[in-house]
Amino acid sequence: MRSYLSALALSSLSLLAACGGGGQSSQAVDLFQTTVYGAAELRVYSDVTYSRRPNWNGVQYTSDSRKSQELGTDQLTLKMDVWVPPNATSATPMPLVVFVHGGGYVQGGKEERADDASGYARAGFVTASINYRLTPDNTDSADLRTMAIIQASDDLMNAVRHLKANASVYHVDTSRIAIVGTSAGGGLSLVGAIEGGDAVPLAGTSSDYPGVSADVAASVSTGATLIDPMFDSDALLNYDRADAPVLLFHATPQDQTTGATWDGNVVPTQSRINASGNSCTTVPTPDAPHTVPLGIDSKWWPTVRDFLWARLNLSVI
């Protein structure tokens, strides 16, 4: 943590110098650290289609709000919402944060992360919140669980590709993208960090945007690990030093919702990532619930902020 705080201090000094010393606005100093824009200043793109996929057995859906419309259909339309702050322009593309909701791959929707996405956008980030395929009864078998996770990962990676392919529309700096996921979304954030930039696609996934990589620069996760008794990540994931660095929040000694433990799930996840030459920083949350809030006004924002400053190289913005 001390190294992140030092990086933040140096970043702030660099930003002061770039703005001409002490005469710059407080808004410039606070960029990417706290709210600097009003909600009305954001450009919001709602229900943007980023992919279409077959509806497996007609039982899937993309969110709680769309479930009744989508059950029994042959095809699912994947959508996202995007928030663009006024500092993001064609001349000054900004870092992007993609939010991924939780719900056990069976419930939830992009609206759950709308407040977080709006908050980060008001701090100067371009942001997005996505829907992905949801599969009922996905814990009935290891094969079904694996399918649900792989398909949701496929959707996340195509969401990232869509945002990159349309970087000129949303004014995104494609070299500075982070994924922030909660619970199941935290698991997807981890998979996206490991597999997004691989030349060989994750088995069971395909790109809707040929030639556009799904690689990102940072991954933040709460309430998830890569050690799942019903999802054999070791057989599917390719860990290497080019993967995105990870910031992993997790309850200790045990997550009372999932049963995952610090020693049995968190430490092995960190070990796999670090052994590849990549970096996983773990944050224990004693006596915390399944997930912790990661919004701009949350207790854990300073930790996320410092990680993003370092990994997205925000000092040069």
SEZALO-809798 format. One record per residue (C-alpha): residue number from 1; residue in three letters; x, y, z. Coordinates in pm, 1 decimal. Each point is the difference from the previous one (the first is absolute). Layout:
BEGIN
[rec NUM; 'ALA'; [X; Y; Z]]
...
END
This chain:
BEGIN
[rec 1; 'MET'; [0.0; 0.0; 0.0]]
[rec 2; 'ARG'; [285.5; 240.4; 80.7]]
[rec 3; 'SER'; [132.1; -29.9; -356.3]]
[rec 4; 'TYR'; [-344.6; 88.0; -139.4]]
[rec 5; 'LEU'; [-23.9; 303.9; 227.9]]
[rec 6; 'SER'; [345.2; 112.6; -110.5]]
[rec 7; 'ALA'; [-102.9; -41.0; -363.1]]
[rec 8; 'LEU'; [-311.3; 205.0; 65.4]]
[rec 9; 'ALA'; [202.3; 280.3; 159.9]]
[rec 10; 'LEU'; [243.6; 8.3; -291.7]]
[rec 11; 'SER'; [-287.5; -10.6; -246.0]]
[rec 12; 'SER'; [-163.8; 299.8; 163.3]]
[rec 13; 'LEU'; [328.6; 194.6; -14.5]]
[rec 14; 'SER'; [39.4; -86.1; -368.5]]
[rec 15; 'LEU'; [-352.2; 120.2; -69.0]]
[rec 16; 'LEU'; [70.5; 326.8; 182.5]]
[rec 17; 'ALA'; [311.1; 56.3; -208.5]]
[rec 18; 'ALA'; [-181.7; -81.0; -323.6]]
[rec 19; 'CYS'; [-269.3; 254.2; 86.8]]
[rec 20; 'GLY'; [249.4; 277.0; 69.9]]
[rec 21; 'GLY'; [62.3; -17.6; 372.9]]
[rec 22; 'GLY'; [-240.1; 123.9; 262.8]]
[rec 23; 'GLY'; [-226.0; 197.1; -230.6]]
[rec 24; 'GLN'; [-194.9; -296.2; -139.1]]
[rec 25; 'SER'; [-359.0; -69.8; 94.3]]
[rec 26; 'SER'; [-83.9; -230.5; 289.1]]
[rec 27; 'GLN'; [-203.5; -200.2; -252.6]]
[rec 28; 'ALA'; [319.3; -93.3; -187.9]]
[rec 29; 'VAL'; [168.7; -111.4; 321.3]]
[rec 30; 'ASP'; [-301.0; -209.4; 105.9]]
[rec 31; 'LEU'; [-41.6; -175.6; -335.5]]
[rec 32; 'PHE'; [-20.3; -380.6; 44.5]]
[rec 33; 'GLN'; [-2.6; 42.6; 377.4]]
[rec 34; 'THR'; [-339.4; 141.9; 91.3]]
[rec 35; 'THR'; [-317.4; 134.7; -160.6]]
[rec 36; 'VAL'; [75.9; 303.7; -216.1]]
[rec 37; 'TYR'; [-298.3; 3.5; -239.6]]
[rec 38; 'GLY'; [-374.2; 11.7; 51.0]]
[rec 39; 'ALA'; [-218.7; -282.6; -125.5]]
[rec 40; 'ALA'; [-155.9; 233.9; -255.8]]
[rec 41; 'GLU'; [341.2; 57.1; -158.1]]
[rec 42; 'LEU'; [35.3; -364.3; -102.4]]
[rec 43; 'ARG'; [-95.8; -133.1; -342.0]]
[rec 44; 'VAL'; [-186.1; -326.8; 52.7]]
[rec 45; 'TYR'; [-43.3; -268.3; -266.8]]
[rec 46; 'SER'; [-270.6; -240.7; 118.1]]
[rec 47; 'ASP'; [-71.8; -355.8; -115.2]]
[rec 48; 'VAL'; [285.0; -14.6; -249.2]]
[rec 49; 'THR'; [6.6; -335.5; -181.1]]
[rec 50; 'TYR'; [347.8; -152.4; 3.0]]
[rec 51; 'SER'; [-62.3; -366.2; -92.0]]
[rec 52; 'ARG'; [-259.6; -261.0; -90.0]]
[rec 53; 'ARG'; [16.3; -364.0; 104.1]]
[rec 54; 'PRO'; [-218.5; -312.6; -23.0]]
[rec 55; 'ASN'; [-225.3; -60.7; 299.5]]
[rec 56; 'TRP'; [107.2; -343.1; 127.4]]
[rec 57; 'ASN'; [-308.0; -223.5; 17.0]]
[rec 58; 'GLY'; [-207.8; 318.7; 16.5]]
[rec 59; 'VAL'; [51.8; 21.5; 377.4]]
[rec 60; 'GLN'; [245.4; 288.3; 16.6]]
[rec 61; 'TYR'; [-49.4; 374.8; 33.8]]
[rec 62; 'THR'; [223.2; 306.9; 33.0]]
[rec 63; 'SER'; [-141.1; 169.3; 311.2]]
[rec 64; 'ASP'; [-279.9; -17.8; 254.0]]
[rec 65; 'SER'; [-183.8; 280.0; -178.0]]
[rec 66; 'ARG'; [10.6; -177.1; -337.3]]
[rec 67; 'LYS'; [-59.4; -356.1; 123.7]]
[rec 68; 'SER'; [-370.9; -18.6; -81.7]]
[rec 69; 'GLN'; [63.0; 128.3; -354.1]]
[rec 70; 'GLU'; [295.7; -225.4; -73.7]]
[rec 71; 'LEU'; [-95.1; -340.3; 141.4]]
[rec 72; 'GLY'; [-85.5; -233.1; -285.5]]
[rec 73; 'THR'; [161.1; 214.9; -269.5]]
[rec 74; 'ASP'; [263.1; -131.7; -239.9]]
[rec 75; 'GLN'; [239.8; 290.7; 28.6]]
[rec 76; 'LEU'; [114.1; 239.8; 270.5]]
[rec 77; 'THR'; [104.4; 360.8; -54.4]]
[rec 78; 'LEU'; [274.2; 113.2; 238.0]]
[rec 79; 'LYS'; [-16.1; 363.2; 108.6]]
[rec 80; 'MET'; [200.2; 250.7; 200.4]]
[rec 81; 'ASP'; [-29.9; 355.5; 127.9]]
[rec 82; 'VAL'; [286.7; 247.0; -48.3]]
[rec 83; 'TRP'; [75.9; 325.2; 185.2]]
[rec 84; 'VAL'; [235.3; 257.0; -156.8]]
[rec 85; 'PRO'; [124.2; 294.5; 211.4]]
[rec 86; 'PRO'; [69.0; 343.7; -153.3]]
[rec 87; 'ASN'; [377.8; -37.3; 29.5]]
[rec 88; 'ALA'; [-15.5; -289.3; -250.2]]
[rec 89; 'THR'; [18.9; 141.1; -352.6]]
[rec 90; 'SER'; [138.5; -102.4; -337.6]]
[rec 91; 'ALA'; [316.2; 194.1; 85.8]]
[rec 92; 'THR'; [23.9; -136.1; 355.0]]
[rec 93; 'PRO'; [-120.5; -361.8; 26.7]]
[rec 94; 'MET'; [-35.7; -116.4; 358.9]]
[rec 95; 'PRO'; [51.2; -324.7; 195.9]]
[rec 96; 'LEU'; [-290.6; -243.4; 3.2]]
[rec 97; 'VAL'; [-144.9; -200.0; 291.1]]
[rec 98; 'VAL'; [-236.0; -287.9; -84.1]]
[rec 99; 'PHE'; [-234.5; -110.0; 280.6]]
[rec 100; 'VAL'; [-126.5; -358.3; 21.9]]
[rec 101; 'HIS'; [-289.9; -84.7; 233.5]]
[rec 102; 'GLY'; [-32.0; -309.2; 217.2]]
[rec 103; 'GLY'; [-280.1; -247.9; 60.9]]
[rec 104; 'GLY'; [145.1; -349.5; -29.9]]
[rec 105; 'TYR'; [-26.7; 3.9; -382.8]]
[rec 106; 'VAL'; [-374.5; -36.9; 48.7]]
[rec 107; 'GLN'; [-132.3; 345.8; 89.3]]
[rec 108; 'GLY'; [77.2; 372.0; -0.9]]
[rec 109; 'GLY'; [49.1; 257.2; -271.2]]
[rec 110; 'LYS'; [201.6; 300.7; -111.3]]
[rec 111; 'GLU'; [-225.4; 234.6; 198.1]]
[rec 112; 'GLU'; [150.6; -135.5; 323.1]]
[rec 113; 'ARG'; [331.2; 168.3; -74.0]]
[rec 114; 'ALA'; [-145.6; 319.9; -146.6]]
[rec 115; 'ASP'; [70.2; 210.0; 311.1]]
[rec 116; 'ASP'; [362.5; -116.3; 12.3]]
[rec 117; 'ALA'; [43.3; 60.5; -372.1]]
[rec 118; 'SER'; [-152.7; 346.1; 21.0]]
[rec 119; 'GLY'; [217.0; 82.2; 301.7]]
[rec 120; 'TYR'; [322.3; -98.7; -174.7]]
[rec 121; 'ALA'; [-107.8; 193.9; -309.8]]
[rec 122; 'ARG'; [-54.2; 307.4; 217.1]]
[rec 123; 'ALA'; [362.8; -44.0; 108.3]]
[rec 124; 'GLY'; [115.5; 10.7; -363.2]]
[rec 125; 'PHE'; [2.0; -363.3; -115.8]]
[rec 126; 'VAL'; [-198.7; -123.1; -297.3]]
[rec 127; 'THR'; [-206.5; -284.0; 144.7]]
[rec 128; 'ALA'; [-223.8; -284.0; -110.4]]
[rec 129; 'SER'; [-228.0; -249.3; 175.3]]
[rec 130; 'ILE'; [-84.4; -318.8; -187.1]]
[rec 131; 'ASN'; [-254.9; -278.1; -18.6]]
[rec 132; 'TYR'; [117.1; -353.4; -75.3]]
[rec 133; 'ARG'; [-164.4; -339.5; -47.3]]
[rec 134; 'LEU'; [-159.6; -142.3; 312.7]]
[rec 135; 'THR'; [-60.8; -373.4; 38.9]]
[rec 136; 'PRO'; [-248.1; -145.8; 252.6]]
[rec 137; 'ASP'; [92.8; -299.8; 214.1]]
[rec 138; 'ASN'; [364.0; 42.0; -99.0]]
[rec 139; 'THR'; [125.3; -177.3; 311.7]]
[rec 140; 'ASP'; [-182.4; -324.7; -86.4]]
[rec 141; 'SER'; [312.4; -138.5; -166.4]]
[rec 142; 'ALA'; [362.7; 94.7; -65.2]]
[rec 143; 'ASP'; [-66.0; 2.3; -375.3]]
[rec 144; 'LEU'; [-290.1; 242.2; 33.0]]
[rec 145; 'ARG'; [194.3; 222.0; 240.3]]
[rec 146; 'THR'; [295.4; 8.8; -237.8]]
[rec 147; 'MET'; [-225.9; 84.9; -294.1]]
[rec 148; 'ALA'; [-161.8; 286.5; 193.0]]
[rec 149; 'ILE'; [337.5; 150.0; 95.7]]
[rec 150; 'ILE'; [152.8; -43.1; -345.2]]
[rec 151; 'GLN'; [-299.8; 155.4; -174.8]]
[rec 152; 'ALA'; [-9.3; 293.5; 240.3]]
[rec 153; 'SER'; [376.6; 45.1; -51.5]]
[rec 154; 'ASP'; [-56.5; -3.7; -375.5]]
[rec 155; 'ASP'; [-251.2; 281.2; 44.1]]
[rec 156; 'LEU'; [231.1; 206.5; 219.5]]
[rec 157; 'MET'; [285.2; -27.7; -248.0]]
[rec 158; 'ASN'; [-225.6; 102.8; -289.5]]
[rec 159; 'ALA'; [-119.7; 295.3; 208.1]]
[rec 160; 'VAL'; [360.7; 111.8; 37.9]]
[rec 161; 'ARG'; [57.8; -50.1; -372.1]]
[rec 162; 'HIS'; [-309.5; 205.7; -83.9]]
[rec 163; 'LEU'; [122.9; 287.9; 213.9]]
[rec 164; 'LYS'; [341.7; -15.7; -164.6]]
[rec 165; 'ALA'; [-142.7; -25.6; -351.2]]
[rec 166; 'ASN'; [-212.8; 306.5; 76.3]]
[rec 167; 'ALA'; [266.2; 188.9; 192.2]]
[rec 168; 'SER'; [-49.3; 306.0; -219.7]]
[rec 169; 'VAL'; [-369.5; 11.5; 94.6]]
[rec 170; 'TYR'; [54.4; -31.4; 375.1]]
[rec 171; 'HIS'; [339.8; 176.5; 5.5]]
[rec 172; 'VAL'; [178.0; -294.6; 162.9]]
[rec 173; 'ASP'; [373.7; -38.9; 45.8]]
[rec 174; 'THR'; [16.5; -368.5; -93.9]]
[rec 175; 'SER'; [334.1; -50.1; 176.3]]
[rec 176; 'ARG'; [-156.2; 91.2; 336.0]]
[rec 177; 'ILE'; [-292.8; -228.8; 71.1]]
[rec 178; 'ALA'; [-95.1; -156.2; 333.6]]
[rec 179; 'ILE'; [-272.1; -250.9; 87.0]]
[rec 180; 'VAL'; [-172.2; 25.6; 340.2]]
[rec 181; 'GLY'; [-214.1; -299.9; 92.7]]
[rec 182; 'THR'; [-211.8; -102.4; 297.1]]
[rec 183; 'SER'; [-68.0; -362.9; 103.1]]
[rec 184; 'ALA'; [-61.5; -189.0; -326.9]]
[rec 185; 'GLY'; [110.9; 318.4; -172.9]]
[rec 186; 'GLY'; [316.6; -17.3; 207.0]]
[rec 187; 'GLY'; [62.5; -346.8; -137.5]]
[rec 188; 'LEU'; [-53.0; 131.2; -352.5]]
[rec 189; 'SER'; [240.1; 286.3; 68.1]]
[rec 190; 'LEU'; [264.1; -256.8; 97.5]]
[rec 191; 'VAL'; [-60.5; -211.6; -311.0]]
[rec 192; 'GLY'; [12.4; 314.0; -215.5]]
[rec 193; 'ALA'; [332.3; 95.7; 155.5]]
[rec 194; 'ILE'; [153.4; -339.7; -75.3]]
[rec 195; 'GLU'; [-153.7; -74.6; -340.7]]
[rec 196; 'GLY'; [-83.0; 334.3; -161.3]]
[rec 197; 'GLY'; [332.1; 49.6; -173.9]]
[rec 198; 'ASP'; [77.3; -359.4; -96.1]]
[rec 199; 'ALA'; [68.0; -68.3; -367.9]]
[rec 200; 'VAL'; [-181.5; -334.0; 35.7]]
[rec 201; 'PRO'; [-359.2; 70.7; 112.5]]
[rec 202; 'LEU'; [-139.5; -158.1; 313.6]]
[rec 203; 'ALA'; [-166.8; -325.9; -102.7]]
[rec 204; 'GLY'; [-368.6; 58.2; -69.2]]
[rec 205; 'THR'; [38.0; 371.0; -80.3]]
[rec 206; 'SER'; [21.0; 192.7; -326.1]]
[rec 207; 'SER'; [50.9; 358.7; -103.2]]
[rec 208; 'ASP'; [-267.7; 216.7; -158.6]]
[rec 209; 'TYR'; [271.9; 253.9; -83.2]]
[rec 210; 'PRO'; [277.9; -164.8; -205.5]]
[rec 211; 'GLY'; [338.9; 149.4; 64.6]]
[rec 212; 'VAL'; [-107.9; 172.8; 322.4]]
[rec 213; 'SER'; [153.2; -137.1; 319.0]]
[rec 214; 'ALA'; [-192.2; -25.9; 327.6]]
[rec 215; 'ASP'; [313.7; 67.6; 205.5]]
[rec 216; 'VAL'; [-25.4; 249.4; 286.0]]
[rec 217; 'ALA'; [249.7; 173.9; 226.8]]
[rec 218; 'ALA'; [-154.3; -78.7; 340.3]]
[rec 219; 'SER'; [-253.8; -221.7; 174.4]]
[rec 220; 'VAL'; [-179.8; 66.4; 329.1]]
[rec 221; 'SER'; [-205.1; -277.7; 161.7]]
[rec 222; 'THR'; [-200.4; -41.1; 318.1]]
[rec 223; 'GLY'; [-165.7; -320.8; 120.5]]
[rec 224; 'ALA'; [160.5; -242.0; -246.9]]
[rec 225; 'THR'; [306.9; -212.7; -65.5]]
[rec 226; 'LEU'; [117.0; -230.2; -279.2]]
[rec 227; 'ILE'; [-24.5; -308.4; 220.6]]
[rec 228; 'ASP'; [-350.7; -138.8; -52.5]]
[rec 229; 'PRO'; [-77.8; -367.3; 67.1]]
[rec 230; 'MET'; [-240.3; 1.7; -296.2]]
[rec 231; 'PHE'; [218.7; 197.2; -242.5]]
[rec 232; 'ASP'; [341.8; -146.8; -80.1]]
[rec 233; 'SER'; [182.9; 323.0; -74.0]]
[rec 234; 'ASP'; [339.2; -171.0; -6.1]]
[rec 235; 'ALA'; [-100.4; -200.7; -307.3]]
[rec 236; 'LEU'; [-145.0; 301.9; -180.1]]
[rec 237; 'LEU'; [198.5; 311.6; 88.0]]
[rec 238; 'ASN'; [342.5; 92.7; -133.2]]
[rec 239; 'TYR'; [189.8; 206.1; 256.8]]
[rec 240; 'ASP'; [291.3; 213.3; -126.0]]
[rec 241; 'ARG'; [187.9; 318.2; 82.9]]
[rec 242; 'ALA'; [-187.6; 200.2; -264.2]]
[rec 243; 'ASP'; [-331.3; -43.0; 185.1]]
[rec 244; 'ALA'; [-163.3; 296.0; 172.5]]
[rec 245; 'PRO'; [105.8; 67.1; 362.1]]
[rec 246; 'VAL'; [-268.6; -83.5; 255.5]]
[rec 247; 'LEU'; [-126.9; 165.5; 317.7]]
[rec 248; 'LEU'; [-195.8; -264.7; 190.8]]
[rec 249; 'PHE'; [-227.9; 80.2; 296.3]]
[rec 250; 'HIS'; [-124.7; -297.7; 197.3]]
[rec 251; 'ALA'; [-153.6; -83.8; 336.2]]
[rec 252; 'THR'; [224.2; -169.9; 252.9]]
[rec 253; 'PRO'; [23.7; -257.7; 139.4]]
[rec 254; 'GLN'; [-306.5; -117.4; -196.6]]
[rec 255; 'ASP'; [-263.1; 139.4; -232.8]]
[rec 256; 'GLN'; [-326.0; -92.4; 172.7]]
[rec 257; 'THR'; [-191.3; 10.1; -329.5]]
[rec 258; 'THR'; [222.2; -215.3; -222.2]]
[rec 259; 'GLY'; [195.2; -191.3; 265.1]]
[rec 260; 'ALA'; [327.2; 102.2; -163.5]]
[rec 261; 'THR'; [287.4; 39.6; 244.1]]
[rec 262; 'TRP'; [303.1; 223.8; 1.1]]
[rec 263; 'ASP'; [250.5; -284.8; 15.0]]
[rec 264; 'GLY'; [-189.0; -240.4; -224.8]]
[rec 265; 'ASN'; [-118.1; 237.1; -274.1]]
[rec 266; 'VAL'; [156.4; 346.2; 19.5]]
[rec 267; 'VAL'; [361.8; -100.6; 57.6]]
[rec 268; 'PRO'; [-0.2; -261.7; -280.4]]
[rec 269; 'THR'; [-153.4; 253.7; -240.0]]
[rec 270; 'GLN'; [267.9; 253.1; 88.0]]
[rec 271; 'SER'; [273.0; -264.9; -29.9]]
[rec 272; 'ARG'; [-108.3; -100.8; -350.6]]
[rec 273; 'ILE'; [-1.9; 360.0; -120.0]]
[rec 274; 'ASN'; [328.3; 98.1; 164.7]]
[rec 275; 'ALA'; [177.7; -316.3; -114.3]]
[rec 276; 'SER'; [-66.3; 99.1; -361.7]]
[rec 277; 'GLY'; [190.4; 325.4; 42.7]]
[rec 278; 'ASN'; [-318.5; 203.0; 29.1]]
[rec 279; 'SER'; [-112.5; 168.8; 323.1]]
[rec 280; 'CYS'; [-291.0; -65.9; 235.7]]
[rec 281; 'THR'; [-40.6; 225.8; 303.1]]
[rec 282; 'THR'; [-239.7; -141.2; 258.6]]
[rec 283; 'VAL'; [-200.8; 209.4; 245.5]]
[rec 284; 'PRO'; [-145.3; -189.8; 298.3]]
[rec 285; 'THR'; [-336.1; 126.6; 121.9]]
[rec 286; 'PRO'; [-42.0; -149.6; 349.0]]
[rec 287; 'ASP'; [-356.7; -63.1; 113.4]]
[rec 288; 'ALA'; [-125.3; 156.5; -322.2]]
[rec 289; 'PRO'; [-294.5; -136.0; -194.5]]
[rec 290; 'HIS'; [35.4; -182.1; -331.3]]
[rec 291; 'THR'; [107.1; 313.2; -189.3]]
[rec 292; 'VAL'; [111.4; 351.4; 89.8]]
[rec 293; 'PRO'; [-117.0; 323.3; -165.8]]
[rec 294; 'LEU'; [250.8; 147.5; -245.7]]
[rec 295; 'GLY'; [-173.6; 324.5; -93.3]]
[rec 296; 'ILE'; [161.6; 343.4; 9.6]]
[rec 297; 'ASP'; [-145.2; 72.5; 345.5]]
[rec 298; 'SER'; [68.3; -342.4; 149.3]]
[rec 299; 'LYS'; [239.5; -94.5; 277.6]]
[rec 300; 'TRP'; [208.2; -198.1; -249.8]]
[rec 301; 'TRP'; [24.0; 267.7; -269.7]]
[rec 302; 'PRO'; [345.1; 128.1; 111.2]]
[rec 303; 'THR'; [142.2; -348.5; -53.3]]
[rec 304; 'VAL'; [-163.3; -32.5; -342.4]]
[rec 305; 'ARG'; [103.5; 355.2; -89.8]]
[rec 306; 'ASP'; [365.7; -62.5; 78.6]]
[rec 307; 'PHE'; [-1.8; -324.0; -199.7]]
[rec 308; 'LEU'; [-157.4; 169.1; -302.1]]
[rec 309; 'TRP'; [239.1; 294.2; 19.0]]
[rec 310; 'ALA'; [293.8; -236.8; -14.1]]
[rec 311; 'ARG'; [-134.9; -251.3; -253.0]]
[rec 312; 'LEU'; [-168.9; 245.8; -236.9]]
[rec 313; 'ASN'; [293.8; 242.0; 24.4]]
[rec 314; 'LEU'; [-233.1; 287.3; 74.2]]
[rec 315; 'SER'; [276.4; 246.4; 83.1]]
[rec 316; 'VAL'; [52.1; 73.0; -369.5]]
[rec 317; 'ILE'; [-362.2; 92.3; -72.5]]
END
